[in-house]
Amino acid sequence: MTTARLMQLAGLTRVKIAMADKITAQTTIGEIIEKHPERLEVLAKHLHGQCFGCPMAQIETLEEAAMAHKADLAKILADLNQSVSK
């Protein structure tokens, strides 16, 4: 799935290139969608795209989403934070 399509599913209409601030386990899925749209493909890879458009995304942390989807939090964080430097 392309970044543009993921942004469309997440309801984003404008791309805002965010500063390269670090994503942590306590960052909400909604914050990642809003502030880091360039990282949506990485997020979708680990959480299978199930968080986009979900009402819980606004309050669910990355840590909670990883637990709910039985995903490796450390790997998600490493991939999300590495994607900025590429």
C-alpha positions as CSV (number, residue, x, y, z in Angstrom):
1,M,0.0,0.0,0.0
2,T,1.4,3.4,-0.9
3,T,1.9,6.3,1.5
4,A,-0.7,8.3,-0.4
5,R,-3.3,5.5,0.0
6,L,-2.5,5.1,3.7
7,M,-2.9,8.9,4.2
8,Q,-6.3,8.7,2.4
9,L,-7.5,5.9,4.6
10,A,-6.3,7.8,7.7
11,G,-8.3,10.9,6.5
12,L,-5.3,13.1,5.9
13,T,-5.8,15.7,3.2
14,R,-2.5,17.6,3.4
15,V,1.0,16.3,3.8
16,K,2.8,18.0,6.7
17,I,6.4,17.1,6.8
18,A,7.1,16.8,10.5
19,M,10.4,17.5,12.2
20,A,12.3,14.3,12.9
21,D,11.2,13.9,16.5
22,K,11.5,10.5,17.9
23,I,8.5,8.2,18.2
24,T,8.3,6.4,21.5
25,A,6.2,3.6,22.9
26,Q,3.9,6.3,24.4
27,T,3.3,8.0,21.1
28,T,-0.3,7.5,20.0
29,I,-1.2,6.0,16.7
30,G,-3.1,9.2,15.9
31,E,0.0,11.3,16.5
32,I,2.0,9.1,14.1
33,I,-0.7,9.4,11.5
34,E,-1.0,13.2,11.9
35,K,2.6,14.2,12.5
36,H,4.5,11.6,10.6
37,P,2.6,10.6,7.5
38,E,5.8,9.7,5.8
39,R,6.1,6.7,8.2
40,L,2.7,5.2,7.6
41,E,4.0,2.5,5.4
42,V,6.3,1.3,8.2
43,L,3.5,1.4,10.7
44,A,1.2,-0.5,8.3
45,K,3.9,-3.2,7.8
46,H,3.9,-4.0,11.5
47,L,0.3,-3.5,12.4
48,H,-1.1,-4.8,9.1
49,G,-2.9,-1.5,8.3
50,Q,-5.6,-2.2,10.9
51,C,-5.1,1.0,12.8
52,F,-5.9,3.4,10.1
53,G,-9.4,4.8,10.5
54,C,-9.9,3.1,13.8
55,P,-11.4,5.4,16.5
56,M,-9.0,3.9,19.0
57,A,-6.1,5.2,17.0
58,Q,-6.5,8.7,18.5
59,I,-5.9,7.4,22.1
60,E,-4.1,4.1,21.7
61,T,-0.3,4.2,22.2
62,L,2.1,2.4,20.0
63,E,2.8,0.1,22.9
64,E,-0.9,-0.8,23.3
65,A,-1.3,-1.3,19.6
66,A,1.8,-3.6,19.5
67,M,0.4,-5.7,22.3
68,A,-3.1,-5.9,20.7
69,H,-1.6,-7.0,17.4
70,K,1.0,-9.2,18.9
71,A,3.8,-7.2,17.2
72,D,7.4,-6.6,18.3
73,L,7.4,-3.1,19.8
74,A,11.2,-2.8,19.7
75,K,11.3,-3.6,16.0
76,I,8.4,-1.2,15.3
77,L,10.2,1.6,17.1
78,A,13.5,0.9,15.4
79,D,11.9,0.8,12.0
80,L,9.8,4.0,12.6
81,N,12.7,6.0,13.9
82,Q,15.1,4.7,11.2
83,S,12.7,5.7,8.4
84,V,13.5,9.4,9.0
85,S,17.1,9.0,8.2
86,K,16.5,7.4,4.8
